[in-house]
Amino acid sequence: MINKRLLVKNLLAHNDENSFYDKKRFIDIGQKEGKAKFLKHVCALANSNPNNNSFIVIGVEDEDNEIVGVDFFDDSKIQNLVNAYLENPPLIAYENIPFPHLPQGKVVGLVTIRSSGKVCALRKNIWKYYGGAVFFREGSISLPKSYGIELKDINTDAVARIEQHAKNNIELTLDGVIDFLNERHKDLSSYYKVFKEQFVVCWAGNQKKVSGETYYSRVDIELINEQVKLFYSEFDEITIAYDEHSFTTIEYVQLGLNDQQKYYPLEKVVINFFENGTYTILSDMIFVPPLYDKKTLFHIYNANLALLKKIEADIELTSNELKDFSLMSDTFLICYVNGFEEAKEVMEAAKPIIKKFDLPTYQSIKESLRIIRKMNYN
């Protein structure tokens, strides 16, 4: 088993950006330009490494390799994005790797790319890149190529050495469990479970029981063997179930207008562990959004826009307006799932203003955008 934290350290220490490894301060696949650039790099790395893994490390300063981290990114449907835009798409995984010195909720993103063994190309136009374009890595740069297209294996030995140096051991696993239970989450209820005598899953959160069901909030779940954070949220609540072979979570989102709040199941994730030292993660979006009267939502939507204009103009809000503002992320999300698709762009554009005005509301806006991103990839 590969310890992904060690893998990141080996990539940063052993190599500058090259034909099997790239690093980014951040990626933005919510916008067309960011999505196009990400797909270009995935295509180039896949074509430059037909017989081994390639990597993109996210949350690292380009000049000095300082690990600064990015927000936890739990989009398990990133493969759908790659499949939609790339011909002969590679297998791709995005994993969240915790580092002890990073603030709570910040991780390093590790994208692992495995070529299909065939030439990867853009399936259709996106941003300034045309359908049919083929990219390769030349040093640390991803460049288009229109002639002499041939897949060559030049990095297998180098990648194998780096992965070998990142192998896990018992000491690292025990240290990880103790750190998770006794240091990082000593103020929360914390647990661990061993699967197939090989995998250790730790989870922590605040517990509460409702109608005989146990819900967890402020949840953190980590696969200790590989140093991969599987779930993290300061807001939404989840249920957890497990047996000898699998670990299952159901994430809930609290939605409603005014005081009429309800919990709605959002996504079910099942991790299946096997005797041969492998595991699979299967996710299923099970969200059925609440529906409301369109006239009521028009009124709420326009009221939210008016609040944002007041904040931008530095006009003081009344007590009632402050209450409405605190519910803005929920009401914008309800508007979005009821057909107000422009609510997503409004939230994206308003993030800098809201962050300056009220940090908790800013965090909840980010959560609503995360949910929207999940629904879009499904």
C-alpha angles and dihedrals in degrees: 000000000000119000101222094203089057090045091056091048091050092049092050095044101039103041146029115219109300144149095304102032137051132172131206136187087221142328128225111201091164090080128059095239093050092044092050094049091048092051090048091056093045090051093047095047092047092051093045093051111039096161106036144036124284125199143209115195113202126197099042129120111241098220103049106011091243110168105231099157135216135236117287107272115200102176103139089175097069087112087064090058092051092046091051096053107028132069111222089010119205123234107263135189131185115203131183111226118196120217120195096231096052121098118259111286094020120112141159114258116225118194114193117196125194118187122230088224091250131094109280118216140167110275095204142359119291126172107320095338120097128224111263094034115142122204132198133180118252105185106307096341130088108221135178117249126196103173138036090030108177131147111235129187108222106136108049096106094046094049092045090054093050093048091047090054089053096057115135127239139189094261093055091047094050092045089051094051093047092047092049096048102035106029116022097037106023090129093055137063103268132190142171135203129192117217125198090348088282113065125067119196118189125190136178137182148124111287129216131167122224119178091340094309121116116224127190127209129183084035127187121178123181137180096220098195092063098027090237122150106220099184138006131171135152092195121027122073129228142188121226129207131168144171133181093289109032147030117214132192130183115197119211130199122205112225138163145113119270109328096341096100124162136174114244122192108243110176138357118211123188122189111198118197123203136202093243093067097262134113139191131212116212120186130189125188106223099169117140105183123220114251124220140182110282094222091056091049092049088056093048093044093052091045089055091050089051091051091052091051090051092051091047089051090048093241115157115248125227121238091260091049091050089054091050089047092054088056094045097107092052094046093047089050091050089049090050096052089047094058104278093123093167088069089083093057091046091054093046092050094045097052096096092049094046093046090059093045104043126357098199091054089047090054091050090049088055089051091052090050090049090055091048090051090052092051092048094054089052 
